[in-house]
Amino acid sequence: MNESDASKIVHAYLCDHIRLEKYKEVPSGLFGFRPDDEYLFSFTLFGHQAIGGSEYIAVSKATGSVRYLGFHGE
């Protein structure tokens, strides 16, 4: 196996272990998100929940581009 093949295997493995949650309302204090133009998701890896906070990603409704909004919460 070469490095490229190993990288593809790791990528597939991580994709299988990401949990996404779509939000209909913007969490209090989350800045930089445009609800009229984007969808909002939080994500966790391997099911590990952050106590009091989450990491957020916004997806443009028009272009499909993805923006990492960072960690927000307690």
N, C-alpha and C positions, 0 to 999 in steps of 0.2 A: 504494500500500500504506500502511496506517495502522500506528501503533505497536503495536497489539494483534496484528495479523497478523504483524508482524516478530518480536514476542516469541514467538509460537507456532512460527514457523519456527526460531528459535534454540533453543527448548526441544526440539523434535523432533531437531534436529541434535545437541545435547548427549546426548540419550537414546541416539542411535545410536552414540555414542563412549564410553560408560561400560562398563567391564568389571567384572562382579561375580564374587566368589568366595565360596562358602558354606563355612563352617568347621564341622567336626564336633567339634573340640576347641578349647577356649579357649586362645589364645596366652598364654604365661607373662607374668604381670604386668599383664594387662588387667583393670581393675577396673570395677565397675558393670554387668557383664553377668550375666544370670540364665539359665543354660543350660536350666533346667527350664521356663522361661516364654517364652523368646525364641529366635529364629534369629539367627545371627551371620554377617555378610557383611563383606568388605573390598571396596573399590572403587578403581579407577584411572580417570582421564580421559585419553582419547587414547592409551591404552596406555603412558603414562609410569609406570614403576615407581619407587617411592621406594626408595632403597638402605637396606636394613635396617629399614624400617618401613612401615606401612600405615595407611589411614584406615578406621575401622570404623563399621558401622551395625547396630543391633539391631532386630528386628521382633517384636512381640508375637505369640505363637501364638494368643492368645485374641481380641485386638481388631484386630490388623493395624497398630497404631500403630507409627511409626518413631521411633527415637531415634538421634541422631548421638553416637557414643561418642568421637570424636576420633581423633587420630593417636597411634599407639603403635608403639614399636620403637626400634631403635638410632639 
